[in-house]
Amino acid sequence: MATKTMLIAVAVVAVVLVASGVYLATRDNGGEGGSQVDAIGMDVSVGDYYTITSSQSASQPSPMTLAATVGSDQTKYTVTAIDENTGMIDVSVETPNGTSHETMAKEDFLDDVTVVDQTYIGEYQRNDTIAYAGKNVQCMVFMDQQDVGGATTVTTYDYIGVDSNVIYQTEIVIVSNNSTNTYRTTLTDTNMIGKESSTEVIVPEGSIQTGEIRTQLQVGDYIEFSKYDDDGRDIEGAEIVRINGDYIQYCELGDNDTDGTTVKDFLSLVLHDGSGNMIDSGQTLNTPFGTMTCNLYEVYWMHSEILDFDWEDRVVLWVAADSGIIYKIETYDDWHDDDDRWEDWYDDVESYYLTGTSLFGGTQQEPSTPGDKPSSSNRFGVTLEVNDYYTIQDGRDAETYQIISIDGDRLTVRETEGREVEVERMSANEFLGKIMMTSDQLSRWDSLNTTETINDVTCQVYQERYDDDRERIWVQQVGSNYIVWQKQEDRDDREILIEMSIASL
């Protein structure tokens, strides 16, 4: 399946200060620089925290349609200490099941809630709204997609505040065979937004479409509408799976069933052919692609296999005056049936708003294939592959971390603990940092000059130099790095690496 990453040929709407398509945001604080009021800076202090809620939805009809939550959990991450020599930070991780402690780079602490690298967030798609702290926040939606083989596609949507770098929500959608699972993390609280920062922050640019529709269709092209009616919001549309001359086969969004229609029918959903009577002009319509001035056309009969209109429906089109692009379709059910129209004032009204299409200029790109971007530029110098995994046991609980897609140093990782499953993105450093140390990190520990065997591996035993709890670790040297096979804070609190399968180690 072709990726939707090259969704829109864009025109920059804000002043671009760097060539990469981002700008560095500052605010006035006496001329010394600093982050803007609704951004999160790269400076980290003890006591900084954020809380995110994680949930999972199964077999959603569309990545944009909220389904019943299968599971929901809340996690609070708090900075408890900073190592000035290595730059690493200690973080407490509070969940309903208890509190654990991790050591990580500040970028790994921040990347769940802020943009630390433009390449991590994919391509701009549209604007949408997210609820945070009792108000609605206008967000830019960025999408990245990876084809990981085995008929499995992993798509990530980041919702980033407009003119901000705050990631208010991330959705990871895994489509495999006949199933669709969405893993969603939502920012619910933090003390870091608006905090003064001595560093400049990366604020990604939103975009608007070019005002042109590409009419040469390709496999993978799609059109997406948000449909509103008495039942609320839904997503409708289609993606092309095969083309044969003027006839196409398509798959309805969120549905593996295929159907067929003509090229003309497909294009008629986004490009007005001039039919119908113009009933109004100069109407302003707010869309995810900007504010459009539209002419309204009443179409007495509009055939569409994809949106399932019929001859009895009245159809009104909101057509951009300067481009002919259809941004809204409104239908009145059974308007032209044989009944008295005045008795049918209650007939269903359905409004379709264009929220996405690959036809806004540009060309499609094929998704990356498994293993074409192995991660080896992390601080450990370890190459990772899809399906690499390890399992850590903490008391009676065992959690497995498995890589399901790789995009450079950015991984999508499935975390399985019993029947609970979460999926999150993390850097290669964060993934490896849960079981490895560099020699620089180990320098803060004192060797006890003794060895012990953990899981048939002969390990050296070290003790924390500065920690009052005198935490101990059991490590195996591999090159210039160390695999941590066991951590122990006290007699009843220990973590053991019970299984590891990383091809390059």
N, C-alpha and C positions, 0 to 999 in steps of 0.2 A: 504494500500500500504506500502510495506517495505521501510524503510528509506535508502537513499544513503549515510548516514553519515559515515558508515564504508566503505568508498570507496576504500581505498588502504591500504594494509599492508605495513607499511613504514619502511625505513631504514634511520636513521638520517644522514643528510649530513653536518651539522655544529657541532661544539663542543658544547655539551650539558653540561651546568654548573649547572642545577637544574633538579631534577627528573621529573618534570611535563612536560617536552618537550619544555620549553622555555629557553632562556638564557638572562642574564642581560647584556646589551650593555653599554660599556663605551668608552670614547676616551681620549687621552692624553691631560690633561690640567694642567700640573704641578704636577701630582700625586694625585690630590684631587678628582678624579672621575668626573662623569658627563655624559650627554647623547651623543650618537654618532652624527655625523654631520647631518644625514638625519632622525633623530628621533625627537619626541616631548616629552619633559620631563614632569614630574608630577608637577613641579613648575608652579604656575600661577601668573602673574603680571598684574596690571592695564594697560590696553592698548593692552593686548593680544587679538587677534581676529582670526576668520576664516570665510570664506564665502563658502556656499554650494549651489549648484543648485539642485532643486528637479524637477522631471518629472514623468509622469505616462504614461504607455503604456498599451493598452487593447488588449486582445486576441492574445498575441504573440504566434508564433509557437513554441518557445522555450525560456527559461529564458536567453539564451545566444545570441538570435537574436534580434537586435534592431528593434523595430517597430516604426511606426509614433507616435510622441509625442502628447498625448492628452492635457497635460497642463505642463507648465514649470514655475518655480518660483525661485527666488534667495533670500537667507537670509544671513545676516551678524550678527554674534554673537561677542560681544566685552565685555571684563571685564571692569566694571566701578568702582568697589569698592570691598574691601576685609575686612571682619569682622575678625579681629585677634583673637577674643574671641571664636567664634563659628566655624571659618574656612569656613563659607559660603561666597559666592561671589555674587555680583550684576552684572547682565548681561543685556546689551541692545540688543534687537532683532529687526533688521531693515529689513523690507520687503517692496515691492512696495506699500503696503497698509498703511504703517506707521511704527512707532517705538513703541515697548512696552518694559517693564522691568520685569525681573524675578530674583528671588533669588534661588540659587541652590548650591549644593556641587561641588567642583572642578572636581570630577570624572564625574559628570553628564554633566558638561561643556565640558570635554575632550572626552567622550566616543563615540561621533559621528565621531571623526577624529583620534583617537589613541587607541591602545589596553591598557585598564586599568585593564583587567582581562582576562586571557587566556580562561576561561570557557565561555566567551561571544561570541567567534568567531567560535565555531564548529570545524570541522575536515578539515585538508588540503585536497584539491581536485586536483589542477593542477596550473600551472603558466599561466598568461595572461598579456596583455599590456594595460595600461591606459594612456591617454594623460593628462598631467598636466604642466602648465606654458610653453607651447610651445614645450614640449618634451615628448617622450614616456617613461613611467616608467614601468619596469618589476615588476609584482606583483604576489604574492601568493594568490590563491583563496581558501577561507575557507567557508564551508557550514554547516548550521544547519537547521534541518527540524523538524516541529511540526505538528502532526495530531490533529486538534482541533475539530474533529467531524463534523457531518453534511456534509460529503463528501468534507470537506475543509482541504487543506494542506497549511501550511505557510512555505516557504523555504527562508532562508536568505543567501546571498552570500556577503562576505566581501573581497575586493581587497586590500591587504596589501603589501606595498613595500617590495621587497626582501631585507633582512638584515636591515629592518626598522620596526617601529611600527606604521607607518602612514597609516590610512585607507583612500585610495584615492577614493573609491567608495563602496557603499552598495546597493545591490538590494534585495528587498523583493518581492517574487513571491507568489501570492495567487491563488491557483487553487481550484475552487469550481464548481462542476457539469460540465457544458460545457464552463465555462469561465476561462480565465487566465488573471490576471492583475499584472503588474510589476510596483513597485514604486522604483525609483532610486534616490539616492542622491550622488552627485559628488563634491569632494573638488575642488574649483577653485582658492582659494587664502588663505594664512595664513602667519603670521609673526612669527610663533612658531617653524617651522622646523629648526633645527640646533641651536636653542637657548640654551645657557648654562643651565644645570640643576644640582642641587646638589643631585638629586635622580637618582637611576638606573631605567632603563626603560625595559619593557617587550617586547622582540622581538620574535615572534613565529617562529618556525622552519618549513621550507619547507621539503619535503620528496621526495623520488623516490620510484618507485614500486619495488617489490622483484624479478621480472623476472620469476614469475610463474603464470600460469593461472589456476584458479579453474574450473574444468569441471563438477562438480556436481551442476547443476543449481537449483535455488530457485526462487519462485515467488518474484518479485521485482528486480531481476538482470537486468542490462541494459548495453548497449554499446552505446557510443556517438561519432560521428565523426563531425569535422568541414569540410564542403564541400566548395571548392573554384572552381568557374568556371567564365565564362564571365559575369555572373550576380552578382558576388561578393561572399559574405560569407553566408552560411546557416548552419543549424544544422540538421543532420540526424542520425537516430538510432532507437533503440527499447527497450522497457521495458516489461519483461515477466509478464503476468497477470494470466496465468494458465498453468499447466504442466500435461500432460497425457501420461505417458510412454516416448516414444521418440518423441512425438509431443508436441509443445508448442503453446499457443496463446500469442500474443504480441500486444502492443499498440505502434504505432509510436510516437516518442517524439514530444510533442506539439500537438498531435492529439488524440481524444478520440475514433477513430475508431480502431477496433481490427482486426487482421488477424492471420493466422497460418503458421507455418513452422516446420521444424525438428530441433532437438537439434543440429545435425551436421551442418545444415545451419547457425544457430545462432553462434556457436563456430567458424565456418570458417572465420568469420569476424575479429577475433583477434588471431587465432591460426592456423599457417600454417600446412597443412596436408602433405607437401612434394611434391605436384603436381607442374607441370609446368617445364620450363627450366630455370636454373640459367643463367642470362645474364650479371651479374656483381657481384662483391663482394667488401667488405671493404668500402662501401659508408657510409659517416657520415651523420646522420639525426638528426637535433635538434627537440626535442619533448617536450611537457609539463612535461614529466617525466624524462628528462635528455637527454644527447647526446648519441645516439645509433649508433653502427656500424652494418650496414645492408647488407644483400645479396639481390639482385634484382632477382625476378622470373617473367617470362612472362607466363601468364596463357591464353591459347587460348580460353578457355570457362570456365567462372566461374558463376555458378548459385547462385543467391541470391534473395530471395523474398523481403528481407528487403531493400536492396539498389537498387533493380530494374535493375540489369544488365541483358543483354540478349546475345544470342549466337553470335550476330554480333560485340560485343564489344571486343576490346583488353584490357586485364587487366594486370597491372604490380604491383607486391607486394613488399614493402620494409619490409623485415623480419629480425628481430634482430638475428645476427649470433649465439649468445650464448643462446637464449631462445626460438626462433621460434615464437615470438610474432609479429604480423603484426601492424606496426605503421603508414603505409601509403598505400593507394590503389589509383592507377591512372588508369583511364579508357579512352579509345579512342573510341568515338561513331562511330558505323557503319564501323569499321576497316575491318571486314571480310564480308562485303556485296559483291554483284556481280559487283559493279562499279570498275573502274580503281582506285587503291589506290592513284596514284599520282594526280588524280583529286579531291581527298577527303582530301588533306592536311589541309583544313580548318575545318575538322570535330571537334566537341566539345571535349575538354579535360577537365575532371573533376578530381580533387584531393581531396581525403578524408584523413584527418589527425585524428588519434585517439586522442581524448581529454578527454575521461572519460569512465570508466567501473567499475562495482562492482566486476569483476572477478579476480582482482589482489590480490588473497589470502584473508584470513580472512573470517568472517561470517557476515551475515546480522543481523542488530538489528531492532527490531520493534520500531516504533516511539512512543513517549510519548503520553499518552491519556489525554483528558481534565481534569484539576484539580488534576493530580497526583503529581504536584510540586507547591502547593500553596505558594505564597510569603508572609511570615510573619516575616522574619528576617530583614526587613527594619527598619530604625530608628524610625518609628511610631509604629512598632509592629502590623501592620494591615494586616490581611490575605486578599488576593485578589483572585478573580475568573474570568474566562473568561466571557465576556459580562458585567462586571462591567463598569460603565460609569458615566460621569458628563458633564454638559453643562455650559459654562461660557459666559455671555453676556457682550460685550464691545461696548457701544453705541448701534447702530442698528444691529451690527453683533453678532451672537451667534455661538460658536464653541463647538462641542461635541467631547470628548475624550473617546473612547471605547476600552477595552482590547479584542484582538482577539486571542492571544495565550500567554502562560506563560511558562517560563523556569527558575524556581527558582526565583531570584530577577530580572530577565530580562524579559521585556514585549514587545510584539508587539502591537502597539496602532494605531487605525484608528482615524484620525482627520478629522471631517466633518464640513465645514463651507459653508452653502448654497449648491451650486452644486460642490464646490471644495472639493476634497478628497485627503488626504495624509496619508501615512502609515510610521511609523518610530518605531525604537526600542528605549526604554528608560528603565532606572532602575525603580524599584518600588518606590524608594525615589523621583525620578523626577516626576513620575505620581502623587503621593500623594502630593508632595510638591507644586503643582499648586493650591491646595485647602486646605492644612493643614499646621500647624506650631506645633513645639514642644514647651514645656515650656521654654527651653533654648533660642529658637529663639524669643519667645514673650518677653523675658527679656529686649530686646533692645527697647521696646515700653512702653509708659506711659499710664496707665489707666486713662480715663476721668471720671471714676466713674459714668457712666451712661449706660443705656441699651436702645436698640431700636429693633424693630421687622423687620426682613428681611425674606421675603418668609415664613411668619408664624412661624419663629424661633426667639426666644428672644436672642439677641446677646449683648455681652459686647463691648464697643467702646474703641479703643486704638489709640494713636497717636505716630507717629515715633519720637523718642527722638532726633536723630542726623541729620535728613534730613531737609534741609532748606525748602523743600516744605511742611513739616508737614503732610505727608501722613497719612490717617486714615484707620483703618480696623475694621470690625464688625465680631466678632468671637463667636463661640459656643464651650464651653468646652466639650470634650468627653474623659473621662479618664484623662490621663496626656497630651493629645494633644488638639489642637484647630482647628475646621473647620472654614475657612475664607469664610464668606458668602458675604462679600462686601469689595472692596478696592476703595479708592478715593484719587487721587492726587490733584485734584482741582474740581471745580463745574462741569466742562464739561468732566472730565476724570474719569470714574468709571467702575469697573468690578463687576458683580454680579453673584454669583453662583445660577442659576435659577432652576437647576435640578441635583439630585445626586442619583445614584442607586449603592451603594457598599454594597454587601450582609452582610458583617461583621460589618457595622456601623449602 
